[in-house]
């Protein structure tokens, strides 16, 4: 829907205001220069960690890694991790007014809540143990202002990461105490469209005794877009298809990170409540009582040390919990209020050794174990109460994995990166997943990479066990499996330019999908059940150019083409755009008094669940941020910025999942954000 003041006169005033307004400060270490001041060659070929679980150049990594830095987050006004990954080559993001879900390489079944992408925070698995949901939106447990960088690894990742690293891995790496200047205190406030405001206070310090700490608290409150129209529900009994209230989004976040010598301890707490007026799961449309929540709590302790010559030890222990409370209103009849509570509790550990003792080899051996000691979902009518009409499940399970990887420098210009992982899951059997990468560098500025890998996604507890009057669990589900083949060329003709070309093919079998099955009782109603069915395949290509200029301008542009189809009928997959275009450009203005970031994206049409096409759409975003020269004296620590999202007020929608009567979910029109921050 359109923002309430989007005529030309008001928009012109908003643009003027945005040039003198607000964004969150991104602090930098006293010992480390701002990323825009680093040598260009370092920016184009950064060292990455996530691809192999040890540090290596991007050109040596066994995939085409994308890195989004804290500077990028500031330049383009990214508000959530979903905004960040939306800018990545080959990725598209949908939003059903509850969760943001990332599709990649033409695959994103509506409603799958990111269970085919592994989301990590400093290596800690954020996909919960009950639904395998990877948080990307306002339910993400850490403020994006605390992100130092995001590493996105496309393709099969189960060879070292195990379950859920099906289409890729997103590793969010947080800042440390040393990244805060001066007294280490930073405060931030923002206002935005749809009655949104957010406040954050952070403190970071690197002490002389070696202790390093970062603590931060954030409060987010938004009334949300309350004027959504759905033509499929255009009738008097459903408010003529329009919502009038109830799409609020409130969140609280606490995060702490403490490091001393070889130990790092991280803890987080987050709680989000989201109003759902659009009638999810056939609940009463436009009822303000419909809502759900997401609560994440985790503790993660790591040890990382060079314990001997040529031998590094990494170990960690963690505990996590996820709560999913919800309120749903159904016209049974009578109108009945249901309470839902999904719970997940788990603990785990991981140990790995990395050795360079053998010349030309970097060997890694690791293992991990996770005990999911409580997994449940209770769905109970409370008004009026009916103890005979309950639904849900209660279970526990565990998993362990052992992995081995070798980076073998066979020749000066030829690297063989080979790995394999064995996983044993008490609820889904065993899985063995290899990865092989040949990295050939005939010239210093060129890398040819040939990759093969397999991955798996095990069924989650909800798919295995959830049962209600219309659905039945399936404890016999098998893991989904994917084979991925890739060819990559990375070419850097000079220190300011980097070109990347990727060709890929994948094949998925044992795909888990919700289907209607006949009742086992003669004459009974059919039931919904998750079953293994279908084979999906895809061919595609990606092209990306990165260009940097010495005076601080940055350009990244990409194009992706993909043909993803059901192998049984050669039909295009649901919610699978064939073409994606991304462009990001940032530059200093007026002798570095301001910095401008422009983002342009195009997503082509996609098929919805009814077989019709949801229209393609362009998006343009603009962010202006104050430069280092704008404020002096007591205001030196002040930073202001403003963003305009969907600048041209495009009308576009995400493909709806089968939990909706609607075919598509409309997205926000032109909207604004103003942010102010101050560093003491």
C-alpha positions in Angstrom: 0.0 0.0 0.0 1.0 3.6 -0.5 2.6 5.7 2.2 0.1 8.2 3.5 2.0 11.3 2.2 3.3 10.3 -1.2 2.2 13.0 -3.5 4.9 15.0 -5.3 4.9 18.0 -3.0 5.3 15.8 0.2 7.8 13.6 -1.5 10.0 16.5 -2.5 10.0 17.7 1.1 10.8 14.2 2.3 13.8 14.0 -0.1 15.1 17.4 1.2 14.7 16.2 4.8 16.4 12.9 4.0 19.6 14.8 3.0 20.0 16.0 6.6 18.7 13.0 8.5 19.8 10.0 10.3 21.5 6.5 10.1 23.0 4.2 12.6 26.7 4.7 13.3 29.1 2.0 12.4 32.1 2.3 14.6 35.6 1.1 13.7 38.5 0.1 15.7 41.2 2.6 16.7 43.7 0.1 15.3 41.7 -0.7 12.1 40.8 1.8 9.4 37.4 2.3 8.0 36.7 -0.3 5.2 36.4 2.5 2.7 40.0 3.4 3.5 41.4 -0.1 3.1 43.5 -0.8 -0.1 41.2 -1.6 -3.0 42.9 -4.9 -3.6 41.9 -6.0 -0.1 38.3 -4.9 -0.6 38.0 -6.9 -3.9 39.7 -10.1 -2.6 39.0 -10.1 1.1 39.9 -13.1 3.3 36.9 -15.2 4.2 36.3 -17.8 6.8 33.0 -19.5 6.4 33.7 -21.4 3.1 36.2 -23.8 4.7 36.0 -23.0 8.5 39.4 -21.4 8.2 40.7 -18.1 6.8 41.5 -18.0 3.1 41.4 -15.6 0.2 38.1 -15.4 -1.7 39.9 -16.5 -4.8 41.0 -19.7 -3.0 37.6 -20.5 -1.5 35.7 -23.6 -2.8 32.7 -21.4 -3.8 31.9 -17.9 -5.1 31.6 -16.1 -1.7 29.8 -12.8 -1.4 30.8 -10.5 1.5 28.6 -7.7 2.7 30.5 -5.4 5.0 29.3 -3.0 7.8 30.1 -0.2 5.4 27.7 -1.6 2.9 25.0 -2.0 5.6 25.4 1.7 6.4 25.7 2.9 2.8 22.4 1.3 1.7 20.4 1.7 4.9 19.8 -2.1 5.5 17.3 -2.6 8.3 17.4 -6.4 8.6 19.4 -9.4 7.5 16.7 -10.0 4.9 17.6 -6.6 3.4 21.2 -7.6 3.3 20.8 -11.0 1.6 18.3 -9.4 -0.8 21.2 -7.5 -2.3 23.3 -10.7 -2.9 23.8 -12.2 -6.4 21.2 -14.9 -7.1 19.0 -14.3 -4.0 15.5 -13.1 -3.8 13.4 -12.4 -0.7 9.7 -12.9 -0.1 7.7 -11.5 2.8 4.3 -12.9 3.9 3.7 -10.1 6.4 5.1 -12.4 9.1 8.5 -13.8 8.0 11.1 -12.9 5.3 12.3 -16.0 3.4 15.3 -16.2 1.1 15.1 -18.0 -2.2 18.2 -18.8 -4.2 18.8 -20.1 -7.7 15.1 -20.2 -8.5 14.0 -22.2 -5.5 11.8 -20.9 -2.6 8.7 -22.8 -1.8 6.3 -20.3 -0.1 6.0 -20.8 3.6 9.3 -22.7 4.1 10.8 -20.2 6.6 14.4 -20.6 5.4 14.8 -24.2 6.4 16.9 -24.9 3.3 19.4 -22.2 4.1 21.7 -22.4 7.2 21.8 -19.2 9.2 24.8 -18.8 11.5 25.9 -16.1 14.0 29.6 -16.2 14.5 29.4 -19.9 13.6 26.5 -20.6 16.0 23.5 -22.3 14.3 20.4 -20.0 14.5 18.0 -22.4 12.8 15.9 -23.6 15.7 15.6 -27.3 16.6 11.7 -27.4 16.3 11.0 -26.0 12.9 14.5 -25.5 11.5 13.6 -21.8 10.8 16.4 -19.5 9.9 15.6 -15.9 11.2 16.2 -13.1 8.8 13.7 -10.4 9.7 12.9 -8.5 12.9 12.9 -11.8 14.7 16.7 -12.0 14.1 18.3 -11.9 17.6 21.0 -9.2 17.0 20.7 -5.7 15.8 22.2 -5.2 12.2 24.2 -2.3 13.5 26.4 -4.8 15.4 27.2 -6.8 12.2 30.8 -6.5 11.1 30.1 -8.5 7.9 28.0 -11.2 6.3 29.5 -14.0 4.3 27.1 -15.8 1.9 28.1 -19.2 0.5 25.9 -20.4 -2.3 25.6 -24.1 -3.1 25.9 -27.3 -1.2 27.4 -26.9 2.3 26.6 -30.1 4.1 30.1 -31.4 3.7 31.2 -29.3 6.6 28.0 -27.8 8.1 25.6 -30.8 8.0 21.8 -30.3 8.1 20.1 -27.3 6.4 23.1 -26.2 4.4 21.1 -27.2 1.4 21.2 -24.2 -0.9 23.7 -22.1 1.0 25.1 -20.8 4.3 24.7 -17.3 5.7 27.3 -16.5 8.4 26.7 -13.2 10.2 29.9 -12.1 11.9 29.5 -9.6 14.7 31.6 -6.7 15.8 33.9 -6.8 18.9 34.6 -4.4 21.7 37.6 -3.0 19.9 35.4 -1.7 17.0 34.0 1.1 19.3 36.1 4.3 19.5 36.5 6.8 22.2 34.6 6.0 25.4 33.0 3.1 23.7 29.4 4.3 24.1 27.1 4.6 21.1 23.4 5.5 21.1 21.0 5.5 18.2 17.4 6.4 17.5 15.3 6.2 14.4 11.9 6.9 13.1 10.3 5.4 10.0 7.1 5.0 8.1 4.1 3.0 9.5 4.6 4.4 13.0 8.0 2.9 13.5 10.6 3.9 16.0 13.7 2.1 17.3 16.3 2.9 20.0 19.7 1.2 20.7 22.4 1.7 23.2 25.8 -0.1 22.9 29.0 -0.2 24.8 32.3 -1.7 23.5 35.8 -1.7 24.9 39.2 -3.3 24.5 40.9 -3.2 27.9 44.6 -3.1 28.6 44.5 -6.5 30.3 43.2 -8.1 27.0 39.6 -8.3 28.0 37.3 -7.2 25.2 33.5 -6.7 25.6 30.5 -5.6 23.7 27.0 -5.2 25.2 24.0 -3.8 23.4 20.2 -3.4 23.9 17.6 -2.5 21.2 13.9 -1.8 21.3 11.9 -1.8 18.1 8.2 -0.8 17.8 6.1 -0.5 14.6 2.4 -0.2 14.1 2.9 -1.7 10.6 1.0 -1.2 7.4 -2.7 -1.6 8.3 -4.3 -0.9 5.0 -3.8 -4.1 2.9 -6.3 -5.1 0.2 -6.9 -8.7 -1.0 -9.3 -9.0 -4.0 -9.9 -12.7 -3.2 -11.6 -11.6 0.1 -13.6 -8.7 -1.3 -16.9 -9.4 0.5 -18.8 -7.6 3.3 -18.1 -10.4 5.8 -14.4 -10.0 5.3 -14.3 -6.1 5.6 -14.4 -5.9 1.7 -11.0 -7.6 1.6 -9.2 -4.8 3.5 -7.3 -4.9 6.7 -7.8 -2.1 9.2 -5.5 -3.0 12.1 -3.3 -5.6 13.7 -0.1 -5.7 11.6 2.2 -4.4 14.5 5.8 -5.6 14.9 7.5 -5.2 18.2 10.9 -6.5 19.2 13.5 -6.4 22.0 17.1 -7.5 21.7 20.0 -8.0 24.2 23.4 -9.1 23.0 26.7 -9.5 24.8 30.1 -10.6 23.5 33.1 -11.1 25.8 36.6 -12.2 24.8 39.8 -12.9 26.8 42.9 -14.5 25.4 41.6 -17.6 23.5 38.0 -17.6 24.9 34.9 -15.9 23.6 31.5 -16.0 25.3 28.4 -14.7 23.5 24.8 -14.5 24.8 21.6 -13.2 23.3 18.0 -12.7 24.1 15.4 -11.5 21.7 11.6 -11.3 21.7 9.3 -10.3 18.8 5.5 -10.1 18.6 3.9 -9.8 15.2 0.3 -9.0 14.4 -1.3 -11.1 11.6 -4.5 -9.6 10.2 -4.2 -11.3 6.7 -5.9 -14.6 7.8 -2.9 -16.9 8.0 -3.8 -20.6 8.3 -7.5 -19.6 7.5 -7.8 -17.7 10.7 -10.5 -15.0 10.9 -9.5 -12.3 8.5 -8.7 -8.8 10.0 -9.1 -10.0 13.6 -6.6 -8.0 15.7 -6.2 -10.9 18.1 -4.3 -13.0 15.5 -0.6 -12.8 16.3 2.5 -14.9 17.0 5.9 -14.4 18.5 9.5 -15.5 18.3 11.8 -15.7 21.3 15.5 -16.7 20.9 17.9 -17.2 23.8 21.4 -18.7 23.4 24.7 -19.0 25.1 27.8 -19.9 23.1 31.3 -20.4 24.5 34.3 -20.9 22.2 38.0 -21.7 22.5 40.4 -21.1 19.6 44.1 -21.5 20.0 47.3 -22.6 18.3 48.0 -25.5 20.7 51.1 -26.8 18.9 53.3 -26.0 15.9 51.1 -26.3 12.8 48.0 -27.4 14.9 45.0 -25.3 15.8 42.2 -26.3 18.1 38.7 -24.9 18.0 36.0 -26.0 20.6 32.7 -24.7 21.6 29.7 -25.5 23.8 26.3 -23.9 23.5 22.8 -23.9 24.7 19.8 -22.6 22.8 16.0 -22.2 23.2 13.3 -21.0 20.9 9.7 -20.1 21.9 6.9 -19.7 19.4 3.7 -18.3 21.2 0.7 -17.5 19.1 -3.0 -16.6 19.3 -5.3 -17.6 16.5 -9.0 -16.9 16.1 -11.2 -19.4 14.1 -14.9 -19.3 13.1 -15.4 -23.0 13.9 -18.3 -22.1 14.7 -18.6 -20.7 17.3 -15.8 -18.2 17.0 -13.0 -19.8 19.0 -9.7 -18.4 20.3 -6.8 -20.8 20.2 -3.4 -20.5 21.9 -0.3 -22.1 20.4 3.0 -22.6 22.1 6.0 -24.1 20.2 9.1 -24.8 22.3 12.6 -25.9 21.4 15.4 -26.6 23.9 18.8 -27.9 22.9 22.5 -28.0 23.8 25.5 -29.0 21.9 29.3 -29.0 21.4 31.8 -29.0 18.5 35.5 -29.7 18.4 37.8 -29.5 15.4 41.5 -29.6 14.7 43.2 -27.9 11.8 46.8 -29.0 10.8 49.4 -27.7 8.4 52.0 -30.3 9.5 52.1 -32.0 6.1 53.6 -29.7 3.4 51.0 -28.5 0.9 48.1 -29.7 3.0 45.7 -28.0 5.3 43.8 -30.8 7.0 40.7 -30.3 9.2 39.0 -33.0 11.3 36.0 -32.1 13.4 32.9 -33.4 15.1 29.7 -32.0 16.6 26.8 -33.2 18.7 23.5 -31.7 19.5 20.8 -32.9 21.9 17.4 -31.5 21.2 16.0 -32.5 24.6 12.6 -30.8 24.3 10.6 -30.2 21.1 6.9 -29.5 21.3 4.0 -27.6 19.8 0.6 -27.3 21.6 -2.4 -25.9 19.9 -5.3 -25.5 22.4 -8.8 -23.8 22.3 -9.1 -21.5 25.3 -12.2 -19.5 24.6 -14.4 -21.4 24.7 -12.2 -24.2 26.1 -12.4 -27.6 24.6 -9.9 -30.1 25.9 -10.8 -32.7 23.4 -9.9 -30.5 20.4 -6.1 -30.1 21.0 -3.3 -30.6 18.5 0.5 -30.7 18.4 3.4 -32.9 19.4 6.0 -33.5 22.0 9.3 -35.2 21.2 13.1 -35.2 21.7 15.9 -36.2 19.4 19.7 -35.8 18.8 22.2 -35.7 16.1 26.0 -35.9 15.6 28.3 -35.4 12.7 32.0 -36.1 11.8 33.7 -34.2 9.0 37.1 -34.2 7.3 38.5 -31.7 4.9 41.8 -31.2 3.1 43.0 -28.2 1.2 45.8 -29.6 -0.9 48.1 -27.3 -2.9 48.8 -29.8 -5.6 50.8 -27.3 -7.6 51.6 -23.6 -7.2 48.6 -22.8 -9.2 46.3 -25.7 -8.5 44.3 -26.3 -5.3 42.2 -29.4 -4.5 39.7 -28.8 -1.7 38.0 -32.1 -0.8 35.8 -32.9 2.2 33.2 -35.3 3.4 30.9 -35.4 6.4 28.9 -38.2 8.0 25.8 -37.3 10.0 23.6 -39.5 12.1 20.2 -38.3 13.1 18.1 -40.2 15.6 15.0 -39.1 13.7 16.0 -39.4 10.1 18.8 -41.9 9.7 22.3 -41.3 8.3 23.7 -39.0 5.6 27.0 -38.8 3.9 27.8 -35.7 1.9 31.0 -35.0 0.0 32.4 -31.9 -1.6 35.2 -31.6 -4.2 36.6 -28.4 -5.6 39.4 -27.9 -8.1 40.7 -24.4 -8.1 43.1 -23.6 -11.0 44.9 -20.2 -11.2 46.8 -20.1 -14.5 47.5 -16.4 -13.9 47.7 -14.3 -10.7 44.5 -12.5 -11.5 42.3 -15.4 -12.6 40.7 -18.4 -10.8 38.9 -21.3 -12.5 36.8 -23.3 -10.0 35.0 -26.6 -10.7 32.8 -27.8 -7.8 30.7 -30.8 -7.0 28.8 -31.3 -3.7 25.8 -32.9 -2.1 23.7 -31.6 0.8 20.7 -32.8 2.7 17.8 -31.3 4.7 16.3 -33.6 7.4 12.6 -33.4 8.2 12.0 -31.2 11.2 9.9 -32.1 14.2 6.9 -30.2 12.9 6.9 -32.1 9.6 7.4 -35.4 11.4 5.0 -35.2 14.2 2.4 -32.4 14.1 -1.1 -33.8 14.2 -4.5 -32.1 14.4 -8.0 -32.9 13.1 -7.0 -32.0 9.5 -3.4 -33.1 9.5 -1.3 -36.1 10.4 2.4 -36.4 11.1 4.7 -38.6 9.1 7.6 -40.2 11.2 8.7 -42.1 8.1 9.9 -39.0 6.2 13.3 -39.2 4.6 15.8 -36.3 4.2 15.8 -34.2 1.1 18.9 -34.5 -1.0 20.6 -32.3 -3.6 23.5 -32.6 -6.0 25.1 -29.4 -7.1 27.6 -28.8 -10.0 29.2 -25.4 -10.5 31.8 -23.8 -12.7 33.2 -20.4 -11.6 35.5 -17.9 -13.2 36.9 -15.1 -11.1 38.9 -12.5 -13.0 40.6 -9.4 -11.6 42.2 -7.5 -14.6 43.4 -4.7 -12.3 43.3 -3.6 -8.7 40.0 -1.8 -9.1 37.9 -4.3 -11.0 36.7 -7.9 -10.3 34.5 -10.0 -12.6 32.7 -13.2 -11.5 30.9 -15.7 -13.7 29.1 -18.8 -12.3 27.3 -21.6 -14.1 25.3 -24.1 -12.0 23.1 -27.2 -12.2 21.4 -28.9 -9.3 19.1 -31.9 -8.9 16.8 -32.4 -5.8 15.1 -35.7 -4.9 13.0 -36.8 -1.9 11.6 -33.2 -1.7 9.4 -32.8 1.3 6.0 -31.3 0.5 2.6 -30.9 2.2 0.0 -32.9 0.3 -3.6 -34.0 0.8 -3.8 -37.8 1.3 -6.9 -40.1 1.5 -8.2 -41.0 4.9 -7.3 -44.4 6.2 -10.9 -44.6 7.5 -13.5 -45.6 4.9 -15.6 -42.5 4.2 -13.4 -40.3 6.3 -12.1 -36.8 5.3 -8.7 -36.6 3.6 -5.8 -35.4 5.7 -2.8 -33.1 5.1 0.6 -34.8 5.5 4.2 -34.0 4.6 5.5 -36.7 2.2 8.6 -37.2 0.0 7.6 -36.5 -3.5 9.1 -35.1 -6.7 12.4 -34.3 -8.4 13.4 -30.7 -9.1 16.2 -29.6 -11.4 17.7 -26.3 -12.5 20.2 -24.8 -14.8 21.5 -21.3 -14.4 24.2 -18.7 -14.7 25.3 -15.7 -12.7 27.4 -12.7 -13.7 28.8 -10.0 -11.3 31.0 -7.0 -11.6 32.6 -5.1 -8.7 34.3 -1.8 -9.4 36.0 0.5 -6.9 37.5 3.9 -7.3 40.3 5.4 -5.2 38.2 8.4 -4.2 35.7 6.1 -2.4 33.0 5.1 -5.0 31.9 1.5 -5.0 29.9 -0.4 -7.6 28.5 -4.0 -7.5 26.1 -5.2 -10.1 24.9 -8.7 -10.9 22.5 -10.6 -13.2 21.1 -14.1 -12.7 19.3 -16.3 -15.1 17.8 -19.6 -14.0 15.5 -22.3 -15.3 14.2 -24.3 -12.3 11.6 -27.0 -13.1 9.7 -30.0 -11.9 11.3 -33.0 -13.7 8.0 -34.9 -13.9 6.3 -32.4 -16.1 9.0 -29.8 -17.1 6.9 -27.1 -15.6 8.5 -24.0 -14.0 8.7 -24.2 -10.2 6.3 -22.1 -8.1 7.8 -18.8 -7.0 10.8 -19.1 -9.3 11.8 -15.9 -11.1 13.9 -16.6 -14.2 15.7 -13.2 -14.1 17.2 -11.2 -11.2 19.2 -8.0 -11.6 21.0 -6.2 -8.7 22.9 -2.9 -8.7 24.5 -1.2 -5.7 26.4 2.1 -6.1 27.7 4.3 -3.3 29.9 7.5 -3.6 31.0 10.4 -1.5 29.5 13.8 -2.3 30.5 17.4 -1.8 34.1 16.6 -0.8 33.0 13.8 1.6 30.4 15.9 3.5 27.8 13.3 2.5 27.8 9.8 1.1 25.0 8.5 -1.2 24.0 4.9 -1.6 21.7 3.9 -4.5 20.3 0.4 -4.8 18.3 -1.0 -7.9 16.8 -4.4 -8.1 14.6 -6.2 -10.6 12.8 -9.5 -10.0 11.0 -11.1 -13.0 7.5 -12.7 -12.8 6.9 -15.9 -10.9 4.2 -18.6 -10.9 1.9 -18.7 -7.9 0.3 -21.8 -6.3 -2.7 -21.5 -8.6 -0.5 -21.6 -11.7 -0.9 -17.9 -12.6 2.0 -15.4 -12.9 2.7 -12.8 -10.2 4.1 -9.7 -12.0 7.8 -8.8 -12.0 8.8 -5.6 -10.4 11.7 -3.1 -10.0 12.8 -1.6 -6.7 14.9 1.5 -6.1 16.3 2.6 -2.7 18.2 5.7 -1.8 20.3 6.4 1.4 22.2 9.6 2.2 24.6 9.5 5.2 26.6 12.4 6.7 30.3 12.3 6.1 33.3 12.8 8.5 33.5 16.5 7.6 29.9 17.5 8.4 30.3 17.8 12.1 33.2 19.0 14.3 33.9 19.9 17.9 31.3 18.5 20.4 29.2 17.1 17.4 32.1 15.1 16.0 30.5 11.8 17.1 27.2 12.6 15.5 26.0 10.8 12.4 22.7 11.4 10.6 21.2 9.6 7.6 18.0 9.1 5.7 16.6 6.4 3.5 13.8 6.2 1.0 12.8 2.7 0.1 10.8 1.7 -3.0 11.6 5.2 -4.3 9.3 4.9 -7.4 6.4 3.5 -5.3 6.2 0.3 -7.2 3.2 -1.9 -6.6 4.5 -5.5 -6.1 3.7 -8.6 -4.2 5.2 -11.8 -2.8 3.8 -15.2 -3.8 1.5 -16.5 -1.0 1.9 -19.9 0.6 -0.9 -22.5 1.0 -1.6 -21.1 4.5 -3.4 -18.2 2.8 -6.6 -18.0 0.7 -4.9 -15.1 -1.1 -2.7 -15.8 -4.2 -0.2 -13.0 -3.3 0.8 -10.7 -0.4 1.2 -7.0 -1.3 4.4 -5.3 -0.1 5.1 -1.8 1.1 4.9 1.2 -1.1 7.3 4.2 -0.8 8.5 4.5 2.8 11.1 6.4 4.7 13.6 6.0 7.6 15.5 8.7 9.5 18.3 7.7 11.9 20.4 9.6 14.4 23.4 8.2 16.3 26.1 9.6 18.5 29.4 8.1 19.5 30.9 9.2 22.8 
